[in-house]
Amino acid sequence: MTTILHPSAHLDPWARQQLPPASAWPELLLEPPYAYPPRLNAAVRLLDDAVREGHGERVALITSDAQGGWVPTTYGELAADVDALAAVLVRTLGLVPGNRVLLRGFNGRWMAVASLATIKAGLVAVTTMPLLRAKELAVIIGRAQCSAALCDARLADELRAAVGAPLAPDAIRCWGTDAPDGLDALLTTHRGPFTACDTSSDDICLIAFTSGTTGAPKGCMHFHRDVMAMSDGFSAQVLGLTADDRCIGTPPLAFTFGLGGLLTFPLAARASTVLLERYTPESLLEAIANTQATVTFTAPTFYRQMALSIAKEPARFSTQSLRAAVSAGEALPDATRTLWRSTTAVELIDGIGATEMIHIFIAAAGADVRPGAIGRAVPGYTVAILDNALQPVPRGEVGRLAVRGPTGCRYLNDARQRDYVQDGWNLTGDAATMDADGYVFFKARTDDLILSSGYNIGAPEVEAAVLLHPDVAECAVIGVPDPERGQAVKAFVVLRPGVEATTALARGVQDFVKATIAPYKYPRVVEFVAALPKTDTGKLQRFRLKESK
């Protein structure tokens, strides 16, 4: 087990002191290409090295302006902005390596610059979702002991309302303002090369809080080498991203799915990325066509909505530039995979990842895709299906998904570390099976298994069956108390536009599911709803449905 840390560049040791004890770490597999040198700064590897390699004039980012036009930013221009902001952090705000900096903004040039500048200066980026409110931000500020904050001026009110020790009001700097102490003005006075902090490969550079699909978010602490590992793993070895690719998608950069897919993956490959502040299924499709994006990242529900839009207006949308589409964040129903493929001729790349692992660790692409399966372990990771005693279950039997690899869970001073990491394994909270070829088949989150009359029923399997019904747009399934069965299957159904919710239709959905999968799995309760609760990353919040049942 590799847990001995290299000498740190952090003058503020607080973050390192919050790491779990070495005995509570997962086993780390750090063989090539994950054998990083002792000294490593991820921002240097991602950006400065690209400029030194001659890519300074290549387009790195594409963003939209107020008139709806597309604005390119080259690697050289991005590097200059990052250097200027890093200088502001150190010289104006007086921050020292190891201090935590809260980042708050929509996907765009400023969020990319803020993330890279924080890392380059040896600081710890604490990324937050734009939709978080003051109460939630206050918890994160306190948990991560943030010393400063960089924020979009349009989102500043909630942040200022959350200010509390150690974050002082004058340690908040905003972009998108003409104030003399705003970042727009400060960057103009700090132009020039900035010498990157000589960080250790295992210095903490990111605290990513989980998205809250299962309750109180947890702070996941990641090293400089972890940021590189997600690019050298799934992106390089499964997705096969190259300098000719252009990425696009919906996940926020504050979410590690977005940080990887829309920033570190393309930069590591010397490719480009399109960063969208706001989007709908239709506007994302239009942006794909307008920017000639080649790879898209979003959640299964969004792919389904895009496919339905294409099917409704096939002449309006073109996806001919796409070569790959990555789905993660929640279970991918086969119905969504089939619908997307039939409307775009692009096979979805399913992946399962976790904020604790920083990104995707199981996936399959191209000819390796197997119906019903997520995929196999990303090279460098080892996956097992274990019982409650942490012993392997027979092939094909449901058990607990466990993973080891070059990345792993290190919670910020959180007792839940002992639940996630056991015997060197990261236990993801997923129930799954594995076949003889190592393909993993997702069944449910372990807390989403429904025990009804002695049967284990996976909510995603029932959802996938309901989604095949022609009148259904979206579906979520939970277990509800039942005096005879222990639990009964309940489906919350969003209907397609123009379809009327009736008792007859509810019975029709039930009969349809009985004819599609084993009859005992059908939803004994069907409730039609206008929308499903989701996080701002697009993930379904089943616990909200359970609270309202």
Residue pairs with C-beta under 8 A, 6 or more apart in sequence:
1 22
1 25
1 27
1 28
1 424
2 28
2 30
3 22
3 25
3 28
4 22
5 16
5 200
5 202
6 38
6 39
6 200
6 201
6 202
6 203
7 200
8 16
8 98
8 199
8 200
8 203
9 97
9 98
9 122
9 197
9 198
9 199
9 200
9 203
10 16
10 97
10 98
10 122
10 203
10 204
11 96
11 97
11 98
12 96
12 97
12 98
12 99
12 147
13 98
14 98
14 100
14 145
15 98
15 100
15 124
15 204
15 207
15 221
16 98
16 203
16 204
18 221
18 412
18 413
19 204
19 221
19 410
20 410
20 411
20 417
20 421
24 417
24 418
24 421
25 408
25 410
25 421
26 404
26 408
26 409
26 421
26 424
26 425
26 426
27 404
27 408
27 424
27 425
28 404
28 405
28 406
28 407
28 408
29 380
29 381
29 382
29 404
29 405
29 406
30 36
30 406
31 380
33 232
33 236
33 380
34 225
34 229
34 232
34 233
34 380
34 406
36 201
36 224
36 225
36 228
36 229
37 201
38 200
38 201
39 198
39 199
39 200
39 201
40 199
40 200
40 201
40 224
40 225
40 228
41 119
41 120
41 122
41 196
41 197
41 198
41 199
41 224
42 119
42 205
42 224
42 225
42 227
42 228
42 264
43 82
43 116
43 117
43 119
43 120
43 196
44 120
44 196
45 228
45 268
46 116
46 227
46 228
46 231
46 264
46 267
46 268
47 60
47 75
47 78
47 79
47 82
47 116
47 120
47 267
48 79
48 120
48 196
50 56
50 58
50 60
50 75
50 79
50 267
50 270
51 75
51 76
51 79
53 270
55 75
55 243
55 270
56 74
56 75
56 76
56 79
57 74
57 75
57 76
58 74
58 75
58 243
58 270
58 272
59 72
59 73
59 74
59 75
59 272
60 73
60 74
60 75
60 77
60 78
60 266
60 267
60 272
60 273
61 72
61 73
61 78
61 109
61 112
61 272
61 273
61 274
61 275
62 70
62 71
62 72
62 73
62 246
62 272
62 273
62 274
62 275
62 291
63 70
63 71
63 73
63 108
63 109
63 274
63 275
64 70
64 71
64 276
64 277
65 71
70 290
70 291
71 109
72 272
73 81
73 109
75 270
78 109
78 112
78 113
78 116
80 191
81 109
81 113
81 117
81 187
82 113
82 116
82 117
82 120
82 194
83 117
83 120
83 191
83 192
83 193
83 194
84 117
84 186
84 187
84 188
84 190
84 191
84 192
84 194
85 113
85 114
85 117
85 150
85 183
85 187
85 190
86 117
86 118
86 120
86 121
86 194
86 196
87 190
87 192
87 194
88 117
88 173
88 183
88 186
88 187
88 190
89 95
89 101
89 117
89 118
89 121
89 123
89 148
90 96
90 121
90 194
91 190
92 173
92 186
92 190
93 148
93 171
93 173
95 101
95 121
95 123
95 147
95 148
97 121
97 122
97 123
97 197
97 199
97 203
98 122
98 123
98 124
98 203
98 204
99 123
99 124
99 147
99 148
100 123
100 124
100 126
100 144
100 145
100 146
100 147
100 207
101 118
101 123
101 124
101 125
101 126
101 146
101 147
101 148
101 149
101 150
102 126
102 128
102 137
102 140
102 141
102 144
102 146
102 148
102 149
102 150
102 151
102 159
102 167
103 111
103 114
103 115
103 118
103 125
103 126
103 127
103 128
103 149
103 150
103 151
103 254
104 128
104 130
104 132
104 137
104 149
104 150
104 151
104 152
104 155
104 159
104 254
105 111
105 114
105 130
105 150
105 151
105 152
105 155
105 175
106 130
106 152
106 155
106 252
106 277
106 278
107 252
107 253
107 258
107 262
107 275
107 276
107 277
108 275
108 277
109 275
110 152
110 175
110 176
110 183
111 152
111 253
111 254
111 275
112 253
112 263
112 275
114 125
114 150
114 175
115 125
115 127
115 253
115 259
115 263
118 124
118 125
118 150
118 205
119 125
119 205
119 206
119 224
119 227
120 194
120 196
120 197
121 194
121 196
121 197
122 196
122 197
122 198
122 199
122 203
123 205
124 144
124 204
124 205
124 206
124 207
125 205
125 206
125 207
126 140
126 144
126 146
126 207
126 209
127 206
127 207
127 208
127 209
127 253
127 254
127 255
127 259
128 137
128 140
128 209
128 254
129 211
129 252
129 254
129 255
129 535
129 536
129 537
130 152
130 155
130 252
130 254
130 536
131 536
132 140
132 158
133 158
134 158
134 159
134 161
134 162
135 162
137 158
137 159
137 162
138 162
138 164
140 146
140 209
140 217
140 219
141 149
141 162
141 163
141 164
141 167
142 164
142 165
143 219
143 412
143 413
144 207
144 219
144 412
145 166
146 166
146 167
147 166
147 167
147 171
148 167
148 171
148 172
148 173
149 159
149 167
149 171
149 172
149 173
150 173
150 174
150 175
150 183
151 159
151 172
151 173
151 174
151 175
152 174
152 175
152 176
153 174
153 175
153 176
153 177
153 182
154 176
156 172
156 174
159 172
160 169
160 172
163 169
163 172
173 181
173 182
173 183
173 186
174 182
174 183
175 182
175 183
175 184
176 182
176 184
177 183
177 184
178 184
178 185
179 185
199 205
199 224
200 224
201 223
201 224
201 225
202 223
202 224
202 225
203 223
203 224
204 221
204 222
204 223
205 222
205 223
205 224
205 227
206 221
206 222
206 226
206 227
206 259
207 219
207 220
207 221
207 222
207 412
208 219
208 220
208 222
208 254
208 255
208 256
208 259
208 355
208 358
209 217
209 218
209 219
209 220
209 355
210 217
210 218
210 220
210 355
210 356
211 217
211 255
211 355
211 535
211 537
211 539
212 535
212 541
213 535
213 539
213 540
213 541
213 542
213 543
214 429
214 445
214 447
214 543
215 543
218 355
218 356
218 411
218 412
218 414
218 416
219 411
219 412
219 413
219 414
220 256
220 355
220 356
220 358
220 409
220 410
220 411
220 412
221 410
221 411
221 412
222 358
222 407
222 410
225 406
226 358
226 406
226 407
227 264
227 358
228 264
228 268
229 358
229 380
229 406
229 407
230 256
230 260
230 264
230 265
230 358
230 359
230 360
230 407
231 260
231 264
231 265
231 267
231 268
231 269
232 268
233 359
233 360
233 361
233 378
233 379
233 380
233 381
233 405
233 406
234 260
234 351
234 353
234 359
234 360
234 361
234 363
234 378
235 241
235 260
235 261
235 264
235 265
235 268
235 269
236 268
236 269
237 378
237 379
237 380
238 349
238 351
238 360
238 363
238 364
238 365
238 375
238 378
238 379
239 265
239 295
239 324
239 326
239 349
239 363
239 365
240 365
241 247
241 265
241 266
241 268
241 269
241 271
241 295
242 269
242 271
243 269
243 270
243 271
244 271
244 294
245 266
245 269
245 271
245 272
245 294
245 295
245 323
246 266
246 271
246 272
246 273
246 274
246 291
246 292
246 293
246 294
246 295
246 321
247 261
247 262
247 265
247 266
247 271
247 272
247 273
247 274
247 293
247 294
247 295
247 296
247 297
248 262
248 273
248 274
248 276
248 284
248 287
248 288
248 291
248 293
248 295
248 296
248 297
249 258
249 261
249 262
249 284
249 296
249 297
249 298
249 326
250 258
250 276
250 279
250 284
250 297
250 298
250 299
250 302
250 538
251 257
251 258
251 261
251 262
251 297
251 298
251 299
251 329
251 537
251 538
252 258
252 536
252 537
253 259
253 262
253 263
253 275
255 355
255 537
256 353
256 355
256 358
256 359
257 297
257 328
257 329
257 353
257 359
257 537
258 297
258 537
260 358
260 359
260 360
261 295
261 297
261 326
262 273
262 275
262 297
263 273
265 271
266 272
266 273
267 273
274 287
274 291
274 293
276 283
276 284
276 287
279 287
281 302
281 305
281 306
281 308
281 309
282 309
282 317
284 296
284 298
284 302
284 306
285 306
285 309
285 310
285 317
285 319
286 317
287 293
288 296
288 318
288 319
288 321
288 322
289 317
289 318
289 319
289 321
292 321
293 321
293 322
294 321
294 322
294 323
294 324
295 322
295 323
295 324
295 325
295 326
296 322
296 324
296 325
296 326
297 326
297 328
298 306
298 326
298 327
298 329
298 538
299 327
299 328
299 329
299 330
299 537
299 538
299 539
300 327
300 329
300 330
300 331
300 332
300 333
300 336
301 330
301 336
301 474
301 534
301 538
301 540
302 538
303 325
303 327
303 336
303 340
303 348
304 333
304 335
304 336
304 339
304 340
304 467
304 473
304 474
305 473
306 340
307 336
307 339
307 340
307 342
307 343
307 344
308 339
308 473
308 496
309 317
310 317
310 319
310 343
310 344
311 339
311 343
314 343
319 344
319 346
322 344
322 346
323 346
324 346
324 349
324 365
325 340
325 344
325 346
325 347
325 348
325 349
326 348
326 349
326 351
326 360
327 336
327 337
327 348
327 349
327 350
327 351
328 350
328 351
328 352
328 353
328 360
329 537
329 538
329 539
330 538
330 539
330 540
331 442
331 444
331 460
331 463
331 464
332 348
332 350
332 374
333 460
333 463
333 464
333 467
334 371
334 372
334 464
335 464
335 467
335 468
336 348
336 467
337 347
337 348
337 350
340 346
340 348
341 347
341 348
347 365
347 366
347 369
349 363
349 364
349 365
349 369
349 375
350 363
350 364
350 369
350 373
350 374
350 375
351 360
351 362
351 363
351 374
351 375
352 360
352 361
352 362
352 363
352 374
352 401
352 428
352 430
352 440
352 442
353 359
353 360
353 361
353 362
354 361
354 409
354 426
354 428
356 408
356 409
356 411
356 420
356 426
356 428
357 403
357 405
357 407
357 408
357 409
357 426
357 428
358 407
359 407
360 378
361 377
361 378
361 381
361 383
361 403
361 405
361 407
362 374
362 375
362 376
362 377
362 378
362 381
362 383
362 403
362 440
363 374
363 375
363 376
363 378
364 370
364 373
364 374
364 375
364 376
364 439
365 375
368 375
368 376
369 375
370 437
370 439
372 441
373 435
373 439
373 440
373 441
374 432
374 439
374 440
374 441
374 442
375 439
375 440
376 383
376 437
376 438
376 439
376 440
377 383
377 403
377 405
377 438
377 440
378 405
380 405
380 406
381 403
381 404
381 405
381 406
382 403
382 404
382 405
383 401
383 402
383 403
383 434
383 438
383 440
384 392
384 402
384 403
384 425
384 434
385 392
385 393
385 397
385 398
385 399
385 400
385 401
385 402
385 432
385 433
385 434
385 440
386 392
386 393
386 399
386 400
386 402
386 425
386 427
387 393
387 399
387 400
388 400
390 402
390 422
390 423
390 425
392 399
393 399
395 433
395 434
395 435
395 436
396 433
396 434
396 435
397 433
398 431
398 432
398 433
398 443
398 456
399 431
399 432
399 433
400 427
400 430
400 431
400 446
401 427
401 428
401 429
401 430
401 431
401 432
401 440
401 442
402 425
402 426
402 427
402 428
403 425
403 426
403 428
404 424
404 425
404 426
408 421
408 426
409 417
409 420
409 421
409 426
410 417
411 417
411 420
419 427
420 426
420 427
420 428
420 429
421 427
429 445
429 446
429 447
430 442
430 443
430 444
430 445
430 446
431 442
431 443
431 444
431 445
431 446
431 449
431 458
432 440
432 441
432 442
432 443
433 440
433 441
433 443
434 440
434 441
435 441
442 460
443 449
443 458
443 460
443 461
444 450
444 458
444 459
444 460
444 461
445 459
445 542
448 458
448 459
448 460
448 478
448 479
448 542
449 456
449 457
449 458
449 459
450 456
450 457
450 458
450 459
450 477
450 478
450 479
450 487
450 489
451 457
451 479
451 486
451 487
452 479
452 482
452 485
452 486
452 487
452 488
452 489
452 520
453 484
453 485
453 486
453 520
455 520
455 521
457 479
457 489
457 520
457 521
459 476
459 477
459 478
459 479
459 489
459 542
460 477
461 517
461 521
462 477
462 489
462 491
462 513
462 517
462 521
462 522
462 523
463 475
463 476
463 477
463 491
465 512
465 513
465 516
465 517
465 521
466 472
466 475
466 477
466 491
466 493
466 509
466 512
466 513
466 523
467 474
467 475
468 512
468 516
469 508
469 509
469 512
469 513
470 496
471 495
471 496
471 499
471 505
471 509
472 493
472 494
472 495
472 496
472 509
473 494
473 495
473 496
473 497
474 493
474 494
474 532
475 491
475 492
475 493
475 494
476 491
476 492
476 532
476 540
476 542
476 545
477 489
477 490
477 491
477 492
477 523
478 490
478 492
478 542
478 545
478 546
478 549
479 487
479 488
479 489
479 490
480 487
480 488
480 490
480 525
480 549
481 487
481 488
482 488
482 524
488 524
488 525
489 521
489 522
489 523
489 524
489 525
490 523
490 524
490 525
490 526
490 527
490 549
491 509
491 523
491 525
491 526
491 527
492 527
492 528
492 529
492 532
492 545
493 509
493 526
493 527
493 528
493 529
494 528
494 529
494 530
494 531
494 532
495 501
495 505
495 528
499 505
501 528
505 528
506 526
506 528
509 523
509 526
510 522
510 523
510 524
510 526
513 521
513 522
513 523
514 522
532 540
532 545
533 540
533 541
533 544
533 545
534 540
534 541
535 541
